[in-house]
């Protein structure tokens, strides 16, 4: 996982709880800072409602699209398009 070229992370209780180095590189935060920021803060404001809706629908056991694109805002403030492939872990 640490050698993956993709960002891999787990969200629990609205925070990133587990991630690889590529996630830190993509979001431009160190591990200590990354753990203290709600995952929604990284999502571009225009895409936030859609991503949050799909996240919570998945947690409720629904089947929203699992692969889709949206924008994030890393620490530098630049806009970055990503494609997510999400699954619910039980």
N, C-alpha and C positions, 0 to 999 in steps of 0.2 A: 504494500500500500504506500509506503514512504517513497518508493521509486516510481510511482504512477505519474504520468504526465497530466492527469486530470485532477481537479480539486475533488476530494472525497470528504464528506462531513456528515455528522449526525446532529439533527436539531431535536432538543428536548426542552420542554417548558420555555419555548421561545428563544433559547440561546443555543449557540453551537456548543456541543458537549464533547465532541471528538472530531478531530480533523487531521489531515496530513499536511506536510510542508507546502504542497502546491496550493492549498487553501490560503495559508498565510501569505504566500507570494502573490496570489491573485488579489487578495483583499488588502495587502500591504500593511498588515498588522502583525506584531509579535504575539506569541501565545497568551501572555498575560493580559494584554489589551483586548485581544479577540474574544476571550471568555467573558468579558464584562459588557459586551454590546449585544443588544437584541438583534436577531437575524434580520428583522424587518428594516433595521436602520441601513443595511447594505443595499436594499432594493430601491431602484429609482422610483421617486414618488408617483410617476405616471403608470408604473407597472405594479405597484405595491398591492392594490386591492385585488388584482387578479391572482397574484402569487399567494397571498394570504388566504384567499378563498379556496384555492386548490389545496393548499397545505391542510387547512382545517377539515375540508371535505374528505381528504384522504385519511386523516386521523379518525373521522367518524365511520370509516369503513366504506365510504363511497369510492367510486372509480373515476375521478377526474383525469384528464390527460396526464400521463406520467412523464412525457418528454415534450418540452416546449422551450422557447427562447424568451428572455427578458433582459433588462438592463440592470446592472449593479453600479454602485458608486463606491469604489475603493477609497482608501485614505487620501489619495492624491486629489480626489474630487473629479477625476475624469470619468466619463461615461463609458462603460464596457459592456458589450453584449455577450451573454453566455447562453449556453443551452444546458438545461438541467434534465436529468433522468432520475426520477424520484421513486422510491418504494417505501412502503410502510413496514417497519420492523416491529414485530410483536413478541 
